[in-house]
Amino acid sequence: MDVVAGVDGCRSGWVIVERAVGGEVSVRVEPQIRRVLLDARLAVVGIDVPIGLLDAAEPGGRECDRRARALLGARASSVFSPPVRAVLGATDYADAKERSRRSSRHELALSKQCFAIVGKIAEVDQVMTPALQQRVVEVHPEVSFAAMQGDRPMGSPKKRSVGRAERVALLVAAWGVDVEGLVDRHRGRDVQADDILDAMAACWTAERVRRGVGLRLPEGVVVDSRGLRMEIVR
């Protein structure tokens, strides 16, 4: 199994970037994540979705979230605190905030940005098991891009043209493929350019895990109440 994948959410489902180690890059969109995560053909899958959730909301979220923010510096705001698991069954934002507050002695709610992807977090959480984490890892694209240049955060936000150019240049240097061409061929109304670039960064990290050189935040093992490791791999 020498094929790895990077996954990022998009409006129509999930962007999947696959690469045979050292080879070609392919891009596709899948409406559901289950089949991708359970695809035994994939040696490693890096996915930009929280894996492992707290039962009680804590300031700053999980330890891995706090470590990622410290590493990213000026880009720290790109790392939001995931919801507690009780929020995954919420019917609307008001319900989600109340569930989060009830979980915590700090009475913490959650951001609208976080609530916007609760459905995708729940979709992954339904599939994940400790055993599956042997080859499915949580990544954060900004952490991956920082790792590409020696754990130095990106200079500009990804939504700006200069920020996109920075990220494209790193991927071209890493893979030697026509990244812009791949993005232009697959972008559309429901798949943004930064969705594809983020999935590529996740795929790059999956390759590092496959080679045994992926690094984890934090270094120690921290698990949730279901035994899922709470870590971000870079």
Buried (B, 14 or more C-beta within 10 A) or exposed (E): EEBBBBBBBBEBBBBBBBBEBEEEBBBEBBEEBEEBBEBEEBBBBBBBBBBBBBEBBBEEBBBBBBBBBEBBEEBBEBBBBBBBBBBBEBEEBEEBBBBBBEBBEEEBBBEEEBBEBBEBBBBBBEBBEEEBBEBBBBBBBBBBBBBBBEEEBBEBBBEEEEBBEBBBEBBEEBBEBEBBEBBEEBBEEEBBBBBBBBBBBBBBBBBBBBEEEBBBBBEEEBEBEEEBBBBBBB
